[in-house]
Amino acid sequence: MQGDKESMKRLNQEEMLHILITLQKANRMTQMDSVSAEQVVSILTKCQESAITLGEALERYGEVGEQVIRMLEEYCEFLYQQSLYLGNAELQAEFISGIAALLSMIEKKIEELPEDKKVVVFLPYKASMWDSLESVWKAACEDEMCEPYVIPIPYYDRNPDKSFGQMHYEGREYPSYVPVTSWEEFSIPDMKPDAIYIHNPYDELNYVTSVHPMFYASKLKNYTKELVYIPYFVLDDKHLDTPGMMEQVEHFCMQPGVIHSHKVIVQSEAMKEAYVKVLADKFGEETRADWEKKILGTGSPKFDKVKHMTEADCEIPESWKKILHKPDGSRKKVILYNTSVKQMLDCREKMVDKIRRALETFREHSDEVALLWRPHPLTQTTLDAMRPQLSEAYRNLVEEYKAAGFGIYDDTADLNRAIALADAYYGDGSSLVQLCQEKGMPVMVQNVDV
């Protein structure tokens, strides 16, 4: 957990100088005959409160800030002494003159403050999707002028009536090298980050889950100059000229995260062109130039992670090792079996039967092949919310597979470990297909009717 500095109010240099101007005006007001002693006390109290706010903001500047904080402490002592001698006109004049000189010195010091570090906030909600932000976070960590925070945010299951159900928080599931800051201790409105990165685009439009409403893109954009959305998925960008593919792109383009963000980073220039085409068609050709600036096709961090992660980088549970290796210690071929939410929703009972048949086939060849089944992490939650009649059958299928013990059931947050272990991919069409192809892995997409 990062320290207490995130709980303070963050002020930029311009805001601090504005407070100084207000304090200087207040100091002049205290010598006006029209201001009563009671009003002077009220003014001095508010000046002390403003000085404390300034002092908290200056703590970010280290030793340079401490010099100004000591001057502010001297200023507060002046205010206290001034309040004790309100009836003494001669002393009041001295206090007012001394305060004016001190505030001028403080103003000069604040004008000379070094450039503040950029506060960059990353707001993942599912730990399994952290790879869509990780390489950007690593780059921010290497930048001396950046102060990065990883703040996992809570999300809710949606009940069948679309109300919020159980809340989930996955902040303890991130890699040990990622320092996590509590979402309850970091005030985004107070800290006003220079940039905020998100990977959830749906806001209130997701009928299966919802991040906490305070982290909707429509709200976050008000607290930063740069709200950046990076999709948690990658799509097949080699067949964007097909109607079905463009329908997918259109679905993802028209989400609040795309509309409200200041920047959107997609996996390739081809995908950028597809986004711009859809958005210009929807909002008018005169908006094309704006979308061209906003959508950046600089690549997905998910590809960065896949390319560089190997089996040697993985922590492999002992229970998995027994399945991955033959009795003589040699390694089996590992098939990554991925099943998607979309296929389950579309094909219903047929999909449950298809998975059952596939698992039985892999069981028959388990002496030579190790199956690593990694269903979409929201499968059970989605069925509970949208296909309750299938929910129990799917749950039983999962439990039967686990009990059989011939394969691995991977419901952990670490998608990239599964890809690093696998020799080939089998399963539904999904963003995993693109990731496995990027890794150079053979891919076979299953057909529910076969």
N, C-alpha and C positions, 0 to 999 in steps of 0.2 A: 504494500500500500504506500502510495506517495504521501509526502508530509502535509502539514497543516496549511501550507501556502495557498493551496487551491481554494480554501474557504474564505479568503479575504476578497475585498472588492478591488477590482483592477481598474486603474485610471491611466489613460495615456497622458502624455506631456501637455497636450492642449487642455484637457479637462483639469489637470492639476493647476495650470496657470489661471484658468477661469475661477477656480476656488480662491486662489490668491487675490485676484481682483475683487472678489466679493468680500474677502476679509479686510482688504484695504478700504473699501467703501464703508464697511461696518465700523472700522476704527474712526473714520472721519465723522460718522453719525453720532458717536458717543460724546462728541464735544459740542453738539448742537443744543442750544438753549431749549428748543421745542421738545426735546426728548427727555422724558421723566427718568428718575432714578430706577424705577421699576422696569422701564423699557430697556435701560442700559444693561441691567442684570440679565434680562432675557437675551439681549444681543450678545453679551459676553459668553453666555452659556452655549448659544448656537455656534459661536466662533470656536469654542473649545471642541465641540463635537466635530466640526469641519476639520480642525487640526488633527484630531485622532484619525479621521478617515484618510487624510493626506498621509499621515505617518504609516498607516497600514499599507497603503499603496506603495510607499517608498521602500518598504522592506524587501521588495523584489530586486532592488538595485545594489544590494550588498553594502560594502563599506562606504561607497559614495552616498547611498541613501541614508546610512546611519548618521552621517554628518548633518544632513538636513533634518533628520528626526530629532537630533539634539537641539537644533535651533528651534524646532517646533515645540519642544518641551520647555525651552526658555520662554517662548511666546506664551504658552499656557500659564506659566508662572507669572508673567507680566499681567495677564488677564485676571488672575486670581488676586494679585496685589491691587490692581485697579478697582476691583469690586469691593475691597475693604475700605477704600478711602474715597468713596463717591462724593462726599461733602466737601472735600478739600480741593479747591479749584487749581491751586498751584501744583499739587502732586498729580492731579488728573492731566494737566497739560504736559507734565514730564512723561507720564505713562504713555500718553497718546503719541508724543514725539518719538519716544524709544520704540514703541510698537511699529510705527511707520518705518523707521530705519531698519528694524529687524525684518519686517515683511519684505522690504526691498531687497535685502540680502538673500532671503529665502527664494524670492522670485528669480534672482540672478542664478542661484545654484540650480534651481529646477530647469532653467533654460539651458544649463550646461550639462544636464544629465546625459549619459551615453544612450545610444539607441537601445530600446527595450527588446528583449527576445520575443520572437513570434510565438504566441501560444497556439498550438495546433492540437485539436481534440479529435480522437477517433471513437466513434460510437457504434461498435458492433453489438448485435443482440444475440446471435447464436454463435457459440464458440467454433462450431464446425465451418462457419463462413468467414472466420478470421483471415484465412489466406487471401481473401479478396482485398484486404487492406494492408497486410503485413509488410510487403516490400516498400510501400509508401511510408509506413511507420518507421521502418529501419532507416530509410533515407533521412527522415526528420531527426532521428536520434543522432545521426552522424553530422548534422548541421549545427554548428556551435551557436548559431543565432535562433535556434528553434527550441521550444520547451514543449515536448510532446506529452500527451496524456491519453492513455487507453482507458475508456470508461464504458465497460459493458453495461447495457441498459436492459431493464426488465421487459418482458413481453407476456401477453395473456393468450390463453386459449379462447376461442370464440365458442359460445354455446350455440345450439341449433337455432335459437332465436336471435343470434348475432350479438347478444350481450357478452360482457367480459366474464370469463370463467377463471380458472386457476392462473395465478401469476407464476412465471418462471424467471429465474436469474441464474446465469451461467458464468458468473465472474470468477468462480473457483476452477473452471475447466480450461483455462488458457495455459499455454506453455509456461514453464517456470521462468523462462528468460523475459517474459512480458510483464512489467510492473503494472498492476491494475489499480485504478483509483475508483473509489465507491461513487456511484451515481448520486447517492444521498448526501455526500460531503462536498461535491463540486457544483457550484452554482454557475451555470452557463450564462444567465442574464447578468450576474455580477462580474464574471471574468471576461465576458465579451471576447471569445477566442478570435484570433486573426483568421483561422480556418477551421472548419468542422467537416470531417469525412464521415459519410454514412454509406451503408450498403443495402439498406431496406428502403424501397421506393414507394411502399403502398399506403402509408398513413392509415386512414380509416377504411380503405377500400379492400383490405384483405379479409375474407370471410372465415378464414381458418384460425389465424392468429393476428395479434396487433401489438406493436410496440407500445409502451406507455405513451399516452397522448401528448405529454409534455415534450416528447422527442419526435413528433411529426415534423416533416420537412417544412410544412407551412408555418410552423412556429420557429424552428431553428433559424430560418433565413433572417429573422428579425434581430438576431443576436451576434451576427458575424458578417464580415464583408465578403466571405468566400465559403459558401456551403457547396461541398463537392460530393457528388454521388458517383460511386463506382459499383456497377452491378455485382451481385454475389455469384453470378452465373456467367458462362460463356455460351455462345450460340454457334451454329454452323454458318460461318460467313462465306463459305465457298459455293453456296447454292441460294444466294439471296435473290436471284431472279425468279425463283419459284413462288407461286401464290401462297402456298402453305407457310413458307418461311417468312414471307413479308407480313403475313397475318400475325405470326409470333412477334416479329419486331414491332408491329403496330401496337400490340397489347402492352409490351414493355415500355414503349415510348410514351404512352398516354397515362403514365402514373405520376402521382404528385411529386415523387422524388426527382423526376426529370423536369417537370414544369417549374418547381420552386427553387431548384438548385441554381447556383451561379455558374457552376461548371459540371459537366458530365463526362467521365472518362470511360470510353468503351474500348473493346479489345483490338480494333484494327481500323485502318482508314476506310476499308470497305464497309464496316459496320457503322462508322460515322456517317458515310454517305447515305446509308439506309435510314438511319435516324433522322437526318436532315430532310430527306425526301418525305418521310411520313409526316414530320412536324410542319414542314412548309405546306404540304397538301392540306393539313388539318387547319392551320392557322392563317393561311394566305401566303402567296408567293412573296409578298413584301416583307415577310418575317424571315426569309431564308438567310439573309446576312447575319441576323442575330443568332440563329441556330448554328450557323457555321462557326461563329466565335465561341459559342457555349459548349458545343460537343467536340471533344478531343479524342482522336483515334490513336492514342499513344500506347495502348496495350493494357492487358489485364494482369494485375499482380498474381492472379491464380496461375498464369503460365510461368511467371518467375519462380514461384514455389515449386511447381512440378518439375521444372528443368533441373533444379539444383538439389532436390531431395533424393537420397538413395536409401537402400535398406540399412546401411551402416548408421544412418542418422536416426533410426527408429528404435524406440523402446518396445520390445515385443513381449507380451505376456507369456508366462510359462505355459499356460493352457493352450495358447496358439502354437507354440513351438512343437508340441506333440502332434498337432494336426498338419503342420507344414512339412514335417520330416517323416521319412520312412523308418522302419525299425533299424535299418543299417546306418542311419544317420544322414543319408543323402536327402536332398531337398526335392519335394514334389513340385510339379508345375502348379502354379497358383492362378486360379481364375477368379477375377473380380466380378461378382454377379450383382448388378444394380437394378433395382426395380423402382419405378417412378410413381408419384402420386397421380399424374395425369392419366396414365394407363389404368390405374386402379379405379379412378373415377369414371373413365369412359367405358371400360370393359367389364367392370363389376365382377360377377361370379366367374366369368370366363377367365379373368386375370388371376383369381385365387386358384383356379384349377391349373392354369398354365404354370404358376409358381410351384405348385405341388408336384407337377410332372417333371419340371426342371430339377427340383431338389432330388427327386427319386433317381433321375438319370445320373446326377453327380454322385449320389450315394453309391450307385453300382460301380463307379469308377474311382472310388475314394482311395484305393491302394496306390494309384498313380497320380491322382489329381486332388489338390486341396481347394475346396470351395470357400471363398470369402464373400459372404452375402452381406451387402451393405444397402439396405432399403433407404429410400428418402427418409430423412429424420422426422418428417411431419406426417408420415403415412398413417400411423395409428390415430393421431390427433385429428387429421382430416376426415378419416372414416367416422370417428366418433361424432364429428360435427355435421358431416354432409352425407354420409352413407351408413347410418347406424345399423342398418340391416346386415351389412357386411362386416361390421366391426368385430364381432365375436369370432366369426370364421377366420378372419385374418389373424387375430390374436392367438387362436388355437394353433394355426399353422406355424407361427413363429415359435411358440412354446414346444411344439413337436420337434421342430428342427433343432432347437437348442438341446433338448433332451437326448436326441439321437447321437449327438457328439461327433459326427463325421466331418463337420465343417465349422467354420468360424462365423459367428454372428457379430457384426461390427456396428454397434450403435453409438460409438464414441464420437467425440468432436473432431477427431483427427482424420480427415478425408485423405490427406496426402500420404499418410502411412499406408493406407490400403493401396494407393496407386504405386507407391514405391515397392511394395511386396509383390504386386501382381505381375504375371507374365503375359496375360491376355485379358481382354474384356468381353463379357457377355451380358446382355440385358437390354433394357429399354433405351430408346434414344433420349439423351439428356446431355447436360453440359459436361458430364463425365466422359462422354465419347470424345469431345474435342480435347479434353485434358489428356486422355490416354493416347490419342493420336499424336498430340504434341510430344509425348514421351516416347513415341515410336513403337507403340504396343499394337498387336493385332486386335481388331475390334469386330465383334459379330453382334448385330442387333436382333433381339428375339422377336418372333412373330407369334402373337397370342393364338392364332388359328392353326399353328403347326405343332 
